[in-house]
Amino acid sequence: MNEEPKWRVPVGVLLILFGLIVYALVVARYVPQFIAGWPTVAQSLVYLFFGLAWLLPLGRFLAWMETGHKR
């Protein structure tokens, strides 16, 4: 195991943070206008979906941060 610091780790963390901020702002800006009239339970499910959806590409991104390959 290589213990040398890699430039991809701090850059990746900053990209994840920036991406999450942009993603949250987009969801907070555009989703409410489409689901405003929906029942509370349905709105909760939509926000739960969007709250978990950002995790889908995270595995490949973390693999890139650690190895430099997409896998």
CHARMM internal coordinates of N, CA and C (Angstrom, degrees):
IC EDIT
DIST 1 N 1 CA 1.4479
DIST 1 CA 1 C 1.5234
ANGL 1 N 1 CA 1 C 109.37
DIST 1 C 2 N 1.2966
ANGL 1 CA 1 C 2 N 116.18
DIHE 1 N 1 CA 1 C 2 N 129.35
DIST 2 N 2 CA 1.4616
ANGL 1 C 2 N 2 CA 122.39
DIHE 1 CA 1 C 2 N 2 CA -178.05
DIST 2 CA 2 C 1.5285
ANGL 2 N 2 CA 2 C 109.16
DIHE 1 C 2 N 2 CA 2 C -84.97
DIST 2 C 3 N 1.3152
ANGL 2 CA 2 C 3 N 116.54
DIHE 2 N 2 CA 2 C 3 N 123.11
DIST 3 N 3 CA 1.4624
ANGL 2 C 3 N 3 CA 121.22
DIHE 2 CA 2 C 3 N 3 CA -177.51
DIST 3 CA 3 C 1.5258
ANGL 3 N 3 CA 3 C 112.90
DIHE 2 C 3 N 3 CA 3 C -97.65
DIST 3 C 4 N 1.3287
ANGL 3 CA 3 C 4 N 117.92
DIHE 3 N 3 CA 3 C 4 N 4.87
DIST 4 N 4 CA 1.4591
ANGL 3 C 4 N 4 CA 120.23
DIHE 3 CA 3 C 4 N 4 CA 178.97
DIST 4 CA 4 C 1.5286
ANGL 4 N 4 CA 4 C 110.08
DIHE 3 C 4 N 4 CA 4 C -69.33
DIST 4 C 5 N 1.3292
ANGL 4 CA 4 C 5 N 116.54
DIHE 4 N 4 CA 4 C 5 N 140.27
DIST 5 N 5 CA 1.4649
ANGL 4 C 5 N 5 CA 118.03
DIHE 4 CA 4 C 5 N 5 CA 176.40
DIST 5 CA 5 C 1.5299
ANGL 5 N 5 CA 5 C 110.49
DIHE 4 C 5 N 5 CA 5 C -64.46
DIST 5 C 6 N 1.3068
ANGL 5 CA 5 C 6 N 115.93
DIHE 5 N 5 CA 5 C 6 N 141.66
DIST 6 N 6 CA 1.4502
ANGL 5 C 6 N 6 CA 121.05
DIHE 5 CA 5 C 6 N 6 CA -179.84
DIST 6 CA 6 C 1.5171
ANGL 6 N 6 CA 6 C 108.86
DIHE 5 C 6 N 6 CA 6 C -112.05
DIST 6 C 7 N 1.3088
ANGL 6 CA 6 C 7 N 116.75
DIHE 6 N 6 CA 6 C 7 N 140.61
DIST 7 N 7 CA 1.4572
ANGL 6 C 7 N 7 CA 121.05
DIHE 6 CA 6 C 7 N 7 CA 179.73
DIST 7 CA 7 C 1.5212
ANGL 7 N 7 CA 7 C 111.31
DIHE 6 C 7 N 7 CA 7 C -67.07
DIST 7 C 8 N 1.3476
ANGL 7 CA 7 C 8 N 116.58
DIHE 7 N 7 CA 7 C 8 N -25.49
DIST 8 N 8 CA 1.4617
ANGL 7 C 8 N 8 CA 119.33
DIHE 7 CA 7 C 8 N 8 CA -177.43
DIST 8 CA 8 C 1.5203
ANGL 8 N 8 CA 8 C 112.48
DIHE 7 C 8 N 8 CA 8 C -67.24
DIST 8 C 9 N 1.3134
ANGL 8 CA 8 C 9 N 119.01
DIHE 8 N 8 CA 8 C 9 N -28.19
DIST 9 N 9 CA 1.4709
ANGL 8 C 9 N 9 CA 120.84
DIHE 8 CA 8 C 9 N 9 CA -176.93
DIST 9 CA 9 C 1.5331
ANGL 9 N 9 CA 9 C 111.15
DIHE 8 C 9 N 9 CA 9 C -67.54
DIST 9 C 10 N 1.3234
ANGL 9 CA 9 C 10 N 120.66
DIHE 9 N 9 CA 9 C 10 N -55.95
DIST 10 N 10 CA 1.4642
ANGL 9 C 10 N 10 CA 118.18
DIHE 9 CA 9 C 10 N 10 CA 179.25
DIST 10 CA 10 C 1.5285
ANGL 10 N 10 CA 10 C 113.06
DIHE 9 C 10 N 10 CA 10 C -65.33
DIST 10 C 11 N 1.3390
ANGL 10 CA 10 C 11 N 116.91
DIHE 10 N 10 CA 10 C 11 N -36.36
DIST 11 N 11 CA 1.4624
ANGL 10 C 11 N 11 CA 119.93
DIHE 10 CA 10 C 11 N 11 CA 177.32
DIST 11 CA 11 C 1.5272
ANGL 11 N 11 CA 11 C 109.59
DIHE 10 C 11 N 11 CA 11 C -65.33
DIST 11 C 12 N 1.3225
ANGL 11 CA 11 C 12 N 116.82
DIHE 11 N 11 CA 11 C 12 N -41.81
DIST 12 N 12 CA 1.4569
ANGL 11 C 12 N 12 CA 121.08
DIHE 11 CA 11 C 12 N 12 CA 178.65
DIST 12 CA 12 C 1.5136
ANGL 12 N 12 CA 12 C 112.90
DIHE 11 C 12 N 12 CA 12 C -63.26
DIST 12 C 13 N 1.3181
ANGL 12 CA 12 C 13 N 117.00
DIHE 12 N 12 CA 12 C 13 N -41.20
DIST 13 N 13 CA 1.4685
ANGL 12 C 13 N 13 CA 120.82
DIHE 12 CA 12 C 13 N 13 CA 178.06
DIST 13 CA 13 C 1.5254
ANGL 13 N 13 CA 13 C 110.12
DIHE 12 C 13 N 13 CA 13 C -63.02
DIST 13 C 14 N 1.3129
ANGL 13 CA 13 C 14 N 116.60
DIHE 13 N 13 CA 13 C 14 N -43.33
DIST 14 N 14 CA 1.4701
ANGL 13 C 14 N 14 CA 119.81
DIHE 13 CA 13 C 14 N 14 CA 178.07
DIST 14 CA 14 C 1.5272
ANGL 14 N 14 CA 14 C 111.29
DIHE 13 C 14 N 14 CA 14 C -65.02
DIST 14 C 15 N 1.3342
ANGL 14 CA 14 C 15 N 117.52
DIHE 14 N 14 CA 14 C 15 N -39.04
DIST 15 N 15 CA 1.4588
ANGL 14 C 15 N 15 CA 120.65
DIHE 14 CA 14 C 15 N 15 CA 177.79
DIST 15 CA 15 C 1.5266
ANGL 15 N 15 CA 15 C 111.68
DIHE 14 C 15 N 15 CA 15 C -66.19
DIST 15 C 16 N 1.3348
ANGL 15 CA 15 C 16 N 116.97
DIHE 15 N 15 CA 15 C 16 N -40.31
DIST 16 N 16 CA 1.4656
ANGL 15 C 16 N 16 CA 120.38
DIHE 15 CA 15 C 16 N 16 CA 176.36
DIST 16 CA 16 C 1.5194
ANGL 16 N 16 CA 16 C 110.24
DIHE 15 C 16 N 16 CA 16 C -62.15
DIST 16 C 17 N 1.3106
ANGL 16 CA 16 C 17 N 117.02
DIHE 16 N 16 CA 16 C 17 N -46.19
DIST 17 N 17 CA 1.4646
ANGL 16 C 17 N 17 CA 120.97
DIHE 16 CA 16 C 17 N 17 CA 179.81
DIST 17 CA 17 C 1.5215
ANGL 17 N 17 CA 17 C 111.35
DIHE 16 C 17 N 17 CA 17 C -61.60
DIST 17 C 18 N 1.3164
ANGL 17 CA 17 C 18 N 116.98
DIHE 17 N 17 CA 17 C 18 N -47.34
DIST 18 N 18 CA 1.4649
ANGL 17 C 18 N 18 CA 121.10
DIHE 17 CA 17 C 18 N 18 CA 178.46
DIST 18 CA 18 C 1.5321
ANGL 18 N 18 CA 18 C 110.86
DIHE 17 C 18 N 18 CA 18 C -62.43
DIST 18 C 19 N 1.3261
ANGL 18 CA 18 C 19 N 116.43
DIHE 18 N 18 CA 18 C 19 N -44.50
DIST 19 N 19 CA 1.4598
ANGL 18 C 19 N 19 CA 120.79
DIHE 18 CA 18 C 19 N 19 CA 179.86
DIST 19 CA 19 C 1.5121
ANGL 19 N 19 CA 19 C 112.74
DIHE 18 C 19 N 19 CA 19 C -62.51
DIST 19 C 20 N 1.3332
ANGL 19 CA 19 C 20 N 117.13
DIHE 19 N 19 CA 19 C 20 N -40.41
DIST 20 N 20 CA 1.4615
ANGL 19 C 20 N 20 CA 120.44
DIHE 19 CA 19 C 20 N 20 CA 178.37
DIST 20 CA 20 C 1.5272
ANGL 20 N 20 CA 20 C 111.91
DIHE 19 C 20 N 20 CA 20 C -66.43
DIST 20 C 21 N 1.3116
ANGL 20 CA 20 C 21 N 116.23
DIHE 20 N 20 CA 20 C 21 N -38.58
DIST 21 N 21 CA 1.4659
ANGL 20 C 21 N 21 CA 119.66
DIHE 20 CA 20 C 21 N 21 CA 178.03
DIST 21 CA 21 C 1.5266
ANGL 21 N 21 CA 21 C 110.06
DIHE 20 C 21 N 21 CA 21 C -63.93
DIST 21 C 22 N 1.3251
ANGL 21 CA 21 C 22 N 116.75
DIHE 21 N 21 CA 21 C 22 N -47.38
DIST 22 N 22 CA 1.4674
ANGL 21 C 22 N 22 CA 120.44
DIHE 21 CA 21 C 22 N 22 CA 179.12
DIST 22 CA 22 C 1.5256
ANGL 22 N 22 CA 22 C 110.17
DIHE 21 C 22 N 22 CA 22 C -62.60
DIST 22 C 23 N 1.3198
ANGL 22 CA 22 C 23 N 117.43
DIHE 22 N 22 CA 22 C 23 N -45.16
DIST 23 N 23 CA 1.4612
ANGL 22 C 23 N 23 CA 122.26
DIHE 22 CA 22 C 23 N 23 CA 179.83
DIST 23 CA 23 C 1.5324
ANGL 23 N 23 CA 23 C 110.63
DIHE 22 C 23 N 23 CA 23 C -59.91
DIST 23 C 24 N 1.3235
ANGL 23 CA 23 C 24 N 117.09
DIHE 23 N 23 CA 23 C 24 N -46.08
DIST 24 N 24 CA 1.4670
ANGL 23 C 24 N 24 CA 120.66
DIHE 23 CA 23 C 24 N 24 CA -179.87
DIST 24 CA 24 C 1.5252
ANGL 24 N 24 CA 24 C 111.37
DIHE 23 C 24 N 24 CA 24 C -64.04
DIST 24 C 25 N 1.3187
ANGL 24 CA 24 C 25 N 117.24
DIHE 24 N 24 CA 24 C 25 N -40.54
DIST 25 N 25 CA 1.4614
ANGL 24 C 25 N 25 CA 120.04
DIHE 24 CA 24 C 25 N 25 CA 178.87
DIST 25 CA 25 C 1.5247
ANGL 25 N 25 CA 25 C 111.56
DIHE 24 C 25 N 25 CA 25 C -65.60
DIST 25 C 26 N 1.3262
ANGL 25 CA 25 C 26 N 117.17
DIHE 25 N 25 CA 25 C 26 N -40.56
DIST 26 N 26 CA 1.4652
ANGL 25 C 26 N 26 CA 120.72
DIHE 25 CA 25 C 26 N 26 CA 178.71
DIST 26 CA 26 C 1.5262
ANGL 26 N 26 CA 26 C 110.57
DIHE 25 C 26 N 26 CA 26 C -65.12
DIST 26 C 27 N 1.3290
ANGL 26 CA 26 C 27 N 116.63
DIHE 26 N 26 CA 26 C 27 N -45.15
DIST 27 N 27 CA 1.4687
ANGL 26 C 27 N 27 CA 120.19
DIHE 26 CA 26 C 27 N 27 CA 178.81
DIST 27 CA 27 C 1.5230
ANGL 27 N 27 CA 27 C 110.20
DIHE 26 C 27 N 27 CA 27 C -64.12
DIST 27 C 28 N 1.3146
ANGL 27 CA 27 C 28 N 117.58
DIHE 27 N 27 CA 27 C 28 N -44.09
DIST 28 N 28 CA 1.4672
ANGL 27 C 28 N 28 CA 120.78
DIHE 27 CA 27 C 28 N 28 CA -178.59
DIST 28 CA 28 C 1.5238
ANGL 28 N 28 CA 28 C 111.85
DIHE 27 C 28 N 28 CA 28 C -67.90
DIST 28 C 29 N 1.3147
ANGL 28 CA 28 C 29 N 117.14
DIHE 28 N 28 CA 28 C 29 N -27.44
DIST 29 N 29 CA 1.4722
ANGL 28 C 29 N 29 CA 120.60
DIHE 28 CA 28 C 29 N 29 CA -178.08
DIST 29 CA 29 C 1.5215
ANGL 29 N 29 CA 29 C 112.64
DIHE 28 C 29 N 29 CA 29 C -83.99
DIST 29 C 30 N 1.3255
ANGL 29 CA 29 C 30 N 117.95
DIHE 29 N 29 CA 29 C 30 N -41.89
DIST 30 N 30 CA 1.4624
ANGL 29 C 30 N 30 CA 120.74
DIHE 29 CA 29 C 30 N 30 CA -169.44
DIST 30 CA 30 C 1.5276
ANGL 30 N 30 CA 30 C 115.17
DIHE 29 C 30 N 30 CA 30 C -104.26
DIST 30 C 31 N 1.3053
ANGL 30 CA 30 C 31 N 119.01
DIHE 30 N 30 CA 30 C 31 N -29.57
DIST 31 N 31 CA 1.4617
ANGL 30 C 31 N 31 CA 120.08
DIHE 30 CA 30 C 31 N 31 CA -176.81
DIST 31 CA 31 C 1.5316
ANGL 31 N 31 CA 31 C 112.88
DIHE 30 C 31 N 31 CA 31 C -68.47
DIST 31 C 32 N 1.3346
ANGL 31 CA 31 C 32 N 120.22
DIHE 31 N 31 CA 31 C 32 N -42.64
DIST 32 N 32 CA 1.4757
ANGL 31 C 32 N 32 CA 118.81
DIHE 31 CA 31 C 32 N 32 CA -176.39
DIST 32 CA 32 C 1.5239
ANGL 32 N 32 CA 32 C 114.34
DIHE 31 C 32 N 32 CA 32 C -58.05
DIST 32 C 33 N 1.3089
ANGL 32 CA 32 C 33 N 118.31
DIHE 32 N 32 CA 32 C 33 N -33.57
DIST 33 N 33 CA 1.4629
ANGL 32 C 33 N 33 CA 119.20
DIHE 32 CA 32 C 33 N 33 CA -178.27
DIST 33 CA 33 C 1.5292
ANGL 33 N 33 CA 33 C 112.09
DIHE 32 C 33 N 33 CA 33 C -68.56
DIST 33 C 34 N 1.3265
ANGL 33 CA 33 C 34 N 118.21
DIHE 33 N 33 CA 33 C 34 N -22.51
DIST 34 N 34 CA 1.4546
ANGL 33 C 34 N 34 CA 121.33
DIHE 33 CA 33 C 34 N 34 CA 179.14
DIST 34 CA 34 C 1.5266
ANGL 34 N 34 CA 34 C 112.97
DIHE 33 C 34 N 34 CA 34 C -89.45
DIST 34 C 35 N 1.3303
ANGL 34 CA 34 C 35 N 117.44
DIHE 34 N 34 CA 34 C 35 N -27.42
DIST 35 N 35 CA 1.4594
ANGL 34 C 35 N 35 CA 119.63
DIHE 34 CA 34 C 35 N 35 CA -173.97
DIST 35 CA 35 C 1.5276
ANGL 35 N 35 CA 35 C 112.94
DIHE 34 C 35 N 35 CA 35 C -114.10
DIST 35 C 36 N 1.3124
ANGL 35 CA 35 C 36 N 117.81
DIHE 35 N 35 CA 35 C 36 N 12.02
DIST 36 N 36 CA 1.4700
ANGL 35 C 36 N 36 CA 121.45
DIHE 35 CA 35 C 36 N 36 CA -175.20
DIST 36 CA 36 C 1.5242
ANGL 36 N 36 CA 36 C 113.15
DIHE 35 C 36 N 36 CA 36 C -58.05
DIST 36 C 37 N 1.3138
ANGL 36 CA 36 C 37 N 118.41
DIHE 36 N 36 CA 36 C 37 N -36.92
DIST 37 N 37 CA 1.4532
ANGL 36 C 37 N 37 CA 120.63
DIHE 36 CA 36 C 37 N 37 CA -177.20
DIST 37 CA 37 C 1.5179
ANGL 37 N 37 CA 37 C 114.55
DIHE 36 C 37 N 37 CA 37 C -89.26
DIST 37 C 38 N 1.3026
ANGL 37 CA 37 C 38 N 117.40
DIHE 37 N 37 CA 37 C 38 N -0.10
DIST 38 N 38 CA 1.4548
ANGL 37 C 38 N 38 CA 121.46
DIHE 37 CA 37 C 38 N 38 CA -177.13
DIST 38 CA 38 C 1.5241
ANGL 38 N 38 CA 38 C 110.98
DIHE 37 C 38 N 38 CA 38 C -76.13
DIST 38 C 39 N 1.3170
ANGL 38 CA 38 C 39 N 117.97
DIHE 38 N 38 CA 38 C 39 N 157.86
DIST 39 N 39 CA 1.4753
ANGL 38 C 39 N 39 CA 120.67
DIHE 38 CA 38 C 39 N 39 CA 173.68
DIST 39 CA 39 C 1.5322
ANGL 39 N 39 CA 39 C 110.98
DIHE 38 C 39 N 39 CA 39 C -62.18
DIST 39 C 40 N 1.2963
ANGL 39 CA 39 C 40 N 115.72
DIHE 39 N 39 CA 39 C 40 N 154.17
DIST 40 N 40 CA 1.4710
ANGL 39 C 40 N 40 CA 121.47
DIHE 39 CA 39 C 40 N 40 CA -176.73
DIST 40 CA 40 C 1.5247
ANGL 40 N 40 CA 40 C 112.26
DIHE 39 C 40 N 40 CA 40 C -57.21
DIST 40 C 41 N 1.3167
ANGL 40 CA 40 C 41 N 116.90
DIHE 40 N 40 CA 40 C 41 N -40.22
DIST 41 N 41 CA 1.4742
ANGL 40 C 41 N 41 CA 119.78
DIHE 40 CA 40 C 41 N 41 CA -179.59
DIST 41 CA 41 C 1.5265
ANGL 41 N 41 CA 41 C 110.42
DIHE 40 C 41 N 41 CA 41 C -63.47
DIST 41 C 42 N 1.3184
ANGL 41 CA 41 C 42 N 117.20
DIHE 41 N 41 CA 41 C 42 N -42.55
DIST 42 N 42 CA 1.4673
ANGL 41 C 42 N 42 CA 120.44
DIHE 41 CA 41 C 42 N 42 CA 179.43
DIST 42 CA 42 C 1.5307
ANGL 42 N 42 CA 42 C 110.28
DIHE 41 C 42 N 42 CA 42 C -65.42
DIST 42 C 43 N 1.3127
ANGL 42 CA 42 C 43 N 117.57
DIHE 42 N 42 CA 42 C 43 N -41.33
DIST 43 N 43 CA 1.4684
ANGL 42 C 43 N 43 CA 120.41
DIHE 42 CA 42 C 43 N 43 CA 177.24
DIST 43 CA 43 C 1.5268
ANGL 43 N 43 CA 43 C 110.53
DIHE 42 C 43 N 43 CA 43 C -61.73
DIST 43 C 44 N 1.3235
ANGL 43 CA 43 C 44 N 116.18
DIHE 43 N 43 CA 43 C 44 N -41.49
DIST 44 N 44 CA 1.4697
ANGL 43 C 44 N 44 CA 120.11
DIHE 43 CA 43 C 44 N 44 CA 178.87
DIST 44 CA 44 C 1.5138
ANGL 44 N 44 CA 44 C 111.09
DIHE 43 C 44 N 44 CA 44 C -61.42
DIST 44 C 45 N 1.3413
ANGL 44 CA 44 C 45 N 117.02
DIHE 44 N 44 CA 44 C 45 N -40.40
DIST 45 N 45 CA 1.4616
ANGL 44 C 45 N 45 CA 120.09
DIHE 44 CA 44 C 45 N 45 CA 178.91
DIST 45 CA 45 C 1.5311
ANGL 45 N 45 CA 45 C 111.58
DIHE 44 C 45 N 45 CA 45 C -66.00
DIST 45 C 46 N 1.3206
ANGL 45 CA 45 C 46 N 117.11
DIHE 45 N 45 CA 45 C 46 N -37.91
DIST 46 N 46 CA 1.4652
ANGL 45 C 46 N 46 CA 120.72
DIHE 45 CA 45 C 46 N 46 CA 177.62
DIST 46 CA 46 C 1.5272
ANGL 46 N 46 CA 46 C 109.87
DIHE 45 C 46 N 46 CA 46 C -63.54
DIST 46 C 47 N 1.3320
ANGL 46 CA 46 C 47 N 116.93
DIHE 46 N 46 CA 46 C 47 N -46.66
DIST 47 N 47 CA 1.4606
ANGL 46 C 47 N 47 CA 119.44
DIHE 46 CA 46 C 47 N 47 CA 179.98
DIST 47 CA 47 C 1.5269
ANGL 47 N 47 CA 47 C 111.77
DIHE 46 C 47 N 47 CA 47 C -67.94
DIST 47 C 48 N 1.3216
ANGL 47 CA 47 C 48 N 117.22
DIHE 47 N 47 CA 47 C 48 N -32.48
DIST 48 N 48 CA 1.4615
ANGL 47 C 48 N 48 CA 120.27
DIHE 47 CA 47 C 48 N 48 CA 174.92
DIST 48 CA 48 C 1.5264
ANGL 48 N 48 CA 48 C 109.98
DIHE 47 C 48 N 48 CA 48 C -64.20
DIST 48 C 49 N 1.3360
ANGL 48 CA 48 C 49 N 115.88
DIHE 48 N 48 CA 48 C 49 N -44.12
DIST 49 N 49 CA 1.4688
ANGL 48 C 49 N 49 CA 120.19
DIHE 48 CA 48 C 49 N 49 CA 176.86
DIST 49 CA 49 C 1.5234
ANGL 49 N 49 CA 49 C 110.96
DIHE 48 C 49 N 49 CA 49 C -57.76
DIST 49 C 50 N 1.3413
ANGL 49 CA 49 C 50 N 117.34
DIHE 49 N 49 CA 49 C 50 N -51.81
DIST 50 N 50 CA 1.4580
ANGL 49 C 50 N 50 CA 120.28
DIHE 49 CA 49 C 50 N 50 CA -178.47
DIST 50 CA 50 C 1.5303
ANGL 50 N 50 CA 50 C 111.71
DIHE 49 C 50 N 50 CA 50 C -68.05
DIST 50 C 51 N 1.3122
ANGL 50 CA 50 C 51 N 116.92
DIHE 50 N 50 CA 50 C 51 N -27.45
DIST 51 N 51 CA 1.4599
ANGL 50 C 51 N 51 CA 120.20
DIHE 50 CA 50 C 51 N 51 CA 176.96
DIST 51 CA 51 C 1.5162
ANGL 51 N 51 CA 51 C 112.78
DIHE 50 C 51 N 51 CA 51 C -69.97
DIST 51 C 52 N 1.3246
ANGL 51 CA 51 C 52 N 116.48
DIHE 51 N 51 CA 51 C 52 N -26.59
DIST 52 N 52 CA 1.4669
ANGL 51 C 52 N 52 CA 120.42
DIHE 51 CA 51 C 52 N 52 CA -179.86
DIST 52 CA 52 C 1.5272
ANGL 52 N 52 CA 52 C 113.11
DIHE 51 C 52 N 52 CA 52 C -101.64
DIST 52 C 53 N 1.3203
ANGL 52 CA 52 C 53 N 117.71
DIHE 52 N 52 CA 52 C 53 N -19.51
DIST 53 N 53 CA 1.4697
ANGL 52 C 53 N 53 CA 121.64
DIHE 52 CA 52 C 53 N 53 CA -174.90
DIST 53 CA 53 C 1.5224
ANGL 53 N 53 CA 53 C 112.76
DIHE 52 C 53 N 53 CA 53 C -61.43
DIST 53 C 54 N 1.3172
ANGL 53 CA 53 C 54 N 118.30
DIHE 53 N 53 CA 53 C 54 N -31.28
DIST 54 N 54 CA 1.4579
ANGL 53 C 54 N 54 CA 119.97
DIHE 53 CA 53 C 54 N 54 CA -178.25
DIST 54 CA 54 C 1.5260
ANGL 54 N 54 CA 54 C 111.66
DIHE 53 C 54 N 54 CA 54 C -67.50
DIST 54 C 55 N 1.3288
ANGL 54 CA 54 C 55 N 117.44
DIHE 54 N 54 CA 54 C 55 N -15.70
DIST 55 N 55 CA 1.4602
ANGL 54 C 55 N 55 CA 120.41
DIHE 54 CA 54 C 55 N 55 CA 179.80
DIST 55 CA 55 C 1.5304
ANGL 55 N 55 CA 55 C 112.82
DIHE 54 C 55 N 55 CA 55 C -74.44
DIST 55 C 56 N 1.3423
ANGL 55 CA 55 C 56 N 117.33
DIHE 55 N 55 CA 55 C 56 N -21.44
DIST 56 N 56 CA 1.4642
ANGL 55 C 56 N 56 CA 120.42
DIHE 55 CA 55 C 56 N 56 CA -175.88
DIST 56 CA 56 C 1.5311
ANGL 56 N 56 CA 56 C 113.40
DIHE 55 C 56 N 56 CA 56 C -57.34
DIST 56 C 57 N 1.3339
ANGL 56 CA 56 C 57 N 120.44
DIHE 56 N 56 CA 56 C 57 N -49.73
DIST 57 N 57 CA 1.4723
ANGL 56 C 57 N 57 CA 118.84
DIHE 56 CA 56 C 57 N 57 CA -179.41
DIST 57 CA 57 C 1.5377
ANGL 57 N 57 CA 57 C 113.54
DIHE 56 C 57 N 57 CA 57 C -83.09
DIST 57 C 58 N 1.3255
ANGL 57 CA 57 C 58 N 117.04
DIHE 57 N 57 CA 57 C 58 N -1.38
DIST 58 N 58 CA 1.4629
ANGL 57 C 58 N 58 CA 119.64
DIHE 57 CA 57 C 58 N 58 CA -173.42
DIST 58 CA 58 C 1.5224
ANGL 58 N 58 CA 58 C 113.12
DIHE 57 C 58 N 58 CA 58 C -66.62
DIST 58 C 59 N 1.3220
ANGL 58 CA 58 C 59 N 118.42
DIHE 58 N 58 CA 58 C 59 N -35.39
DIST 59 N 59 CA 1.4708
ANGL 58 C 59 N 59 CA 120.79
DIHE 58 CA 58 C 59 N 59 CA -178.75
DIST 59 CA 59 C 1.5179
ANGL 59 N 59 CA 59 C 112.40
DIHE 58 C 59 N 59 CA 59 C -59.96
DIST 59 C 60 N 1.3230
ANGL 59 CA 59 C 60 N 116.25
DIHE 59 N 59 CA 59 C 60 N -47.27
DIST 60 N 60 CA 1.4675
ANGL 59 C 60 N 60 CA 119.39
DIHE 59 CA 59 C 60 N 60 CA 178.86
DIST 60 CA 60 C 1.5222
ANGL 60 N 60 CA 60 C 111.36
DIHE 59 C 60 N 60 CA 60 C -65.58
DIST 60 C 61 N 1.3241
ANGL 60 CA 60 C 61 N 115.84
DIHE 60 N 60 CA 60 C 61 N -38.28
DIST 61 N 61 CA 1.4604
ANGL 60 C 61 N 61 CA 119.40
DIHE 60 CA 60 C 61 N 61 CA -179.16
DIST 61 CA 61 C 1.5285
ANGL 61 N 61 CA 61 C 110.69
DIHE 60 C 61 N 61 CA 61 C -66.45
DIST 61 C 62 N 1.3299
ANGL 61 CA 61 C 62 N 117.29
DIHE 61 N 61 CA 61 C 62 N -42.39
DIST 62 N 62 CA 1.4692
ANGL 61 C 62 N 62 CA 120.36
DIHE 61 CA 61 C 62 N 62 CA 177.75
DIST 62 CA 62 C 1.5164
ANGL 62 N 62 CA 62 C 111.29
DIHE 61 C 62 N 62 CA 62 C -65.35
DIST 62 C 63 N 1.3365
ANGL 62 CA 62 C 63 N 117.29
DIHE 62 N 62 CA 62 C 63 N -36.77
DIST 63 N 63 CA 1.4653
ANGL 62 C 63 N 63 CA 120.22
DIHE 62 CA 62 C 63 N 63 CA 176.15
DIST 63 CA 63 C 1.5171
ANGL 63 N 63 CA 63 C 110.11
DIHE 62 C 63 N 63 CA 63 C -63.16
DIST 63 C 64 N 1.3347
ANGL 63 CA 63 C 64 N 117.79
DIHE 63 N 63 CA 63 C 64 N -41.24
DIST 64 N 64 CA 1.4532
ANGL 63 C 64 N 64 CA 120.81
DIHE 63 CA 63 C 64 N 64 CA 177.09
DIST 64 CA 64 C 1.5235
ANGL 64 N 64 CA 64 C 110.74
DIHE 63 C 64 N 64 CA 64 C -62.76
DIST 64 C 65 N 1.3243
ANGL 64 CA 64 C 65 N 116.33
DIHE 64 N 64 CA 64 C 65 N -42.25
DIST 65 N 65 CA 1.4628
ANGL 64 C 65 N 65 CA 119.43
DIHE 64 CA 64 C 65 N 65 CA 179.99
DIST 65 CA 65 C 1.5237
ANGL 65 N 65 CA 65 C 111.27
DIHE 64 C 65 N 65 CA 65 C -59.93
DIST 65 C 66 N 1.3047
ANGL 65 CA 65 C 66 N 117.35
DIHE 65 N 65 CA 65 C 66 N -39.29
DIST 66 N 66 CA 1.4610
ANGL 65 C 66 N 66 CA 120.95
DIHE 65 CA 65 C 66 N 66 CA -176.23
DIST 66 CA 66 C 1.5242
ANGL 66 N 66 CA 66 C 113.42
DIHE 65 C 66 N 66 CA 66 C -83.01
DIST 66 C 67 N 1.3300
ANGL 66 CA 66 C 67 N 117.60
DIHE 66 N 66 CA 66 C 67 N -37.70
DIST 67 N 67 CA 1.4660
ANGL 66 C 67 N 67 CA 118.93
DIHE 66 CA 66 C 67 N 67 CA -171.70
DIST 67 CA 67 C 1.5254
ANGL 67 N 67 CA 67 C 113.62
DIHE 66 C 67 N 67 CA 67 C -113.53
DIST 67 C 68 N 1.3234
ANGL 67 CA 67 C 68 N 117.37
DIHE 67 N 67 CA 67 C 68 N -24.98
DIST 68 N 68 CA 1.4561
ANGL 67 C 68 N 68 CA 120.19
DIHE 67 CA 67 C 68 N 68 CA -175.23
DIST 68 CA 68 C 1.5067
ANGL 68 N 68 CA 68 C 112.13
DIHE 67 C 68 N 68 CA 68 C 90.97
DIST 68 C 69 N 1.3265
ANGL 68 CA 68 C 69 N 117.17
DIHE 68 N 68 CA 68 C 69 N 0.33
DIST 69 N 69 CA 1.4718
ANGL 68 C 69 N 69 CA 122.02
DIHE 68 CA 68 C 69 N 69 CA 178.70
DIST 69 CA 69 C 1.5217
ANGL 69 N 69 CA 69 C 108.68
DIHE 68 C 69 N 69 CA 69 C -118.83
DIST 69 C 70 N 1.3298
ANGL 69 CA 69 C 70 N 115.59
DIHE 69 N 69 CA 69 C 70 N 152.16
DIST 70 N 70 CA 1.4639
ANGL 69 C 70 N 70 CA 120.03
DIHE 69 CA 69 C 70 N 70 CA 178.59
DIST 70 CA 70 C 1.5206
ANGL 70 N 70 CA 70 C 112.25
DIHE 69 C 70 N 70 CA 70 C -76.74
DIST 70 C 71 N 1.2934
ANGL 70 CA 70 C 71 N 117.62
DIHE 70 N 70 CA 70 C 71 N -16.98
DIST 71 N 71 CA 1.4542
ANGL 70 C 71 N 71 CA 125.74
DIHE 70 CA 70 C 71 N 71 CA 178.93
DIST 71 CA 71 C 1.4722
ANGL 71 N 71 CA 71 C 112.16
DIHE 70 C 71 N 71 CA 71 C 96.81
END
COOR INIT
IC SEED 1 N 1 CA 1 C
IC BUILD
